[in-house]
Amino acid sequence: MKPTHIYEFSDGTTMTLGPDDDTSLLTHPLTVLDGDDENHIILSRLVRQEWPDDLSTDERETSLSSFLQAGGSAAAMTLEVRRREPDGSYRQYIVGRPTDRPADESTTSIQVGEHSYAVAPNECFTADQAGEIVIFYYRNDGVPEGSTLRELQR
């Protein structure tokens, strides 16, 4: 069956996934993230169900422009979603779990390769917690309703 998604790994390797693939193919890589050599994965939905080499250059570019990225280690990782907004621009956000707590100044530092990110407590995920959101993204092309999104300024 032709794939619907591309999954990219820290070392540059990629894997394609179809609509009915076992979700452990999505969640297991999260459990081996170490914040060092194995520090991130990126999941992108293809613009149409097709082998990546059979997509046009524009279709491949568009497919890879929106994604969900997990970075850090299995014990503490951050999730980022990049998506196309209604105005046609692309914006990238840190994803957080829903919270009733008022925003506070406390942060957790997450190491992603050579980079360190400061995230709020609700923006820090374990591999299991992140796996639920990765599976949701795979099935729905978005993050669960109620997730907080904090725009990254580049």
Residue, then its C-alpha position, 0 to 999 in steps of 0.5 A: m500500500k502506498p504511504t500517507h506519511i514520512y517519519e524522519f529520524s535524527d540520523g537522517t534516515t526516513m521511513t514511510l507509513g501507510p494508513d493502516d500501519d502498526t502505531s508502535l512504529l510511531t511510538h517505539p522511536l520515542t522510547v530511544l530518544d536520548g537528547d544526544d545522538e538520538n534526539h528527534i523525530i519528525l512526522s509529516r503527512l504526504v499531500r496525497q497517498e503516494w510514494p515520496d519519489d512519485l510526488s512532484t518537487d512542489e508536493r514533496e516540499t509542501s508535504l514536509s512543510s507541516f509536521l509534528q516533531a518530538g525532540g529531547s529524551a524519552a524521559a523529557m521531550t518537547l513536541e512542536v507542530r508546524r502547520r499552514e495557517p488560514d492566511g497561507s503562512y506557516r507557523q510553528y508551535i510548542v505543544g502543551r498538555p491542557t492545564d487549568r494552572p495559571a501560567d508560571e515562570s518555571t521551566t524545564s530545560i530539554q536537550v535536543g542535540e546541541h540545543s537546549y529548550a526551556v519549556a513550561p511543565n505542561e510542555c514537557f512530555t515523557a515518551d508515553q505521553a508524546g506517543e499519544i499525541v504522535i498517534f493522534y497527529y498520524r490519524n488526524d493531522g493535528v494535535p488533540e483539542g485542548s492542547t496548548l500552543r505557544e508560537l515559536q519566534r524565529 
